[in-house]
Amino acid sequence: MLKGKRILLIVAGGIAAFKALELIRRLRERGASVRCVLTDAGAKFVTPLSLQALSEDRVYSDMFSLTDESEMGHIQLSRDADLLVVAPATANILARMAGGLADDLAATVLLATDKPVLAAPAMNVRMWTHAATVANVETLRQRGIHFIGPNDGAMACNEFGPGRMSEPEEIADAIEGLLAPAERPLAGKRAVVTSGPTREAIDPVRYISNHSSGKQGHAIASALAALGADVTLVSGPVSIADPPGLTTVHVDSADQMLAACLAAGRIDIAVCAAAVADWKAARPAGSKIKKKAGMAPPSLELTPNPDILATLSKPGQQRPALVVGFAAETENLVANAIDKRQRKGCDWIVANDVSPAVGTFGGERNTVHLISASGVEDWPTLAKGEVAMRLAGRIALHFGRPPKAEAAE
Ligand SMILES: Cc1cc2nc3c(=O)[nH]c(=O)nc-3n(C[C@H](O)[C@H](O)[C@H](O)COP(=O)(O)O)c2cc1C
């Protein structure tokens, strides 16, 4: 897939630099040529000789080398590639990029390039979550720098959390996504999307429910199907049509919704966009509860519904590779959503404000925040279809194959 593509790989000084060697192998297996720039700190972790042997090209480190500058000037180096990849991207090089510094060959090349840049950050979790790094990454994202990772996991410094560099295979997939984007990047992936409200019977004619219209969940199901996924939409009672090109299963209650999700079998992606009632009647009446003159209204005892998101997120062989939940909140939106991601064990949370003043329920637009291990992304207010396409694009990128229009994160 990368035949004929030229990658300029910038290796900075992090412990993950050893993975750059494996990345070169993966990229060359896919047909790309790789040329390396090594920072001074990077050379403390991997030798130029290893990079040179694997890339079968010379390694560039010194901005003021007379021979390098006459044979391949730093400007030409920055242009003579289809993509610049910074892996590992240290906190330091991200700060230098954000600040526009040109204080060594790597930084100068990154400043002088007119080509897309992909960064694979790798650092201690505190460095990654430090306000300075967060601001630098945000600045770089806004300037169009693409990011892959970091992943959650144990780190060389004996700490745990986001900061581990993505695996070479994941980075190679992301590079392929940027340089050879796919028409149907989710082909071969199976997805379940829940949508709409649930209805919890009090008696045969009365129920507990909520205002969810199903518009956002249905749009996500359609967007995933448009990218080639085999989608089962598990829909609560809604008044909108079943989307074409996918399988819709109609349910009423949360119990039925969970059963329908589990009946879908092994899936790769679960997006829980339904507004599932938290509680149901503890003992729904078998016949209509009668109103009798002079009698006090009956009391309604509630019991919790099954937690669909937490159930699908449970670790195990059957767990989908990516579980996305929704958090509809009316206050402390982002803080509650971050907490929900941890409590439920899902990978991402799409948080949206459903205060009546915002008009999300039943409306056509949505303002969401995407919460993942990498942090919080604030998306602009978009039509629900656009939120769906953007989310589907991000899901495709997660699997290493972004669609044409969304060639990167
Ligand atoms: C053992 C060791 C491991 C390090 N690992 C990392 C790392 O994973 N990520 C990071 O951002 N900095 C790391 N550093 C700090 C960087 O090497 C340092 O900030 C350096 O200036 C980076 O320079 P560069 O970005 O030009 O390559 C490490 C330092 C040491 C001594």
The ligand as an SDF file (V2000), in Angstrom:
LIG
                    3D

 31 33  0  0  0  0  0  0  0  0999 V2000
   16.3770    7.6420   30.1450 C   0  0  0  0  0  0  0  0  0  0  0  0
   15.6220    8.8010   29.5750 C   0  0  0  0  0  0  0  0  0  0  0  0
   14.4310    8.5580   28.9420 C   0  0  0  0  0  0  0  0  0  0  0  0
   13.6900    9.6190   28.4080 C   0  0  0  0  0  0  0  0  0  0  0  0
   12.4990    9.3500   27.8000 N   0  0  0  0  0  0  0  0  0  0  0  0
   11.7540   10.3510   27.3350 C   0  0  0  0  0  0  0  0  0  0  0  0
   10.4970   10.0960   26.7180 C   0  0  0  0  0  0  0  0  0  0  0  0
   10.0670    8.9490   26.5980 O   0  0  0  0  0  0  0  0  0  0  0  0
    9.7750   11.1360   26.2700 N   0  0  0  0  0  0  0  0  0  0  0  0
   10.2280   12.4210   26.3770 C   0  0  0  0  0  0  0  0  0  0  0  0
    9.4990   13.3320   25.9790 O   0  0  0  0  0  0  0  0  0  0  0  0
   11.4260   12.7040   26.9190 N   0  0  0  0  0  0  0  0  0  0  0  0
   12.2010   11.7130   27.3930 C   0  0  0  0  0  0  0  0  0  0  0  0
   13.4030   11.9680   27.9740 N   0  0  0  0  0  0  0  0  0  0  0  0
   13.8890   13.3630   27.9830 C   0  0  0  0  0  0  0  0  0  0  0  0
   14.4240   13.7700   26.6030 C   0  0  0  0  0  0  0  0  0  0  0  0
   15.4680   12.8950   26.2000 O   0  0  0  0  0  0  0  0  0  0  0  0
   14.9140   15.2060   26.6270 C   0  0  0  0  0  0  0  0  0  0  0  0
   13.7990   16.0670   26.8700 O   0  0  0  0  0  0  0  0  0  0  0  0
   15.5950   15.6160   25.3600 C   0  0  0  0  0  0  0  0  0  0  0  0
   15.9820   16.9590   25.4650 O   0  0  0  0  0  0  0  0  0  0  0  0
   14.7400   15.4240   24.1320 C   0  0  0  0  0  0  0  0  0  0  0  0
   15.3630   15.9830   23.0210 O   0  0  0  0  0  0  0  0  0  0  0  0
   14.7880   15.8600   21.5490 P   0  0  0  0  0  0  0  0  0  0  0  0
   13.3280   16.1320   21.6470 O   0  0  0  0  0  0  0  0  0  0  0  0
   15.5120   16.8880   20.7800 O   0  0  0  0  0  0  0  0  0  0  0  0
   15.0890   14.5110   21.0400 O   0  0  0  0  0  0  0  0  0  0  0  0
   14.1720   10.9430   28.4850 C   0  0  0  0  0  0  0  0  0  0  0  0
   15.3980   11.1580   29.1150 C   0  0  0  0  0  0  0  0  0  0  0  0
   16.1080   10.1110   29.6390 C   0  0  0  0  0  0  0  0  0  0  0  0
   17.4220   10.3800   30.2980 C   0  0  0  0  0  0  0  0  0  0  0  0
  1  2  1  0
  2  3  1  0
  2 30  2  0
  3  4  2  0
  4  5  1  0
  4 28  1  0
  5  6  2  0
  6  7  1  0
  6 13  1  0
  7  8  2  0
  7  9  1  0
  9 10  1  0
 10 11  2  0
 10 12  1  0
 12 13  2  0
 13 14  1  0
 14 15  1  0
 14 28  1  0
 15 16  1  0
 16 17  1  0
 16 18  1  0
 18 19  1  0
 18 20  1  0
 20 21  1  0
 20 22  1  0
 22 23  1  0
 23 24  1  0
 24 25  2  0
 24 26  1  0
 24 27  1  0
 28 29  2  0
 29 30  1  0
 30 31  1  0
M  END
$$$$
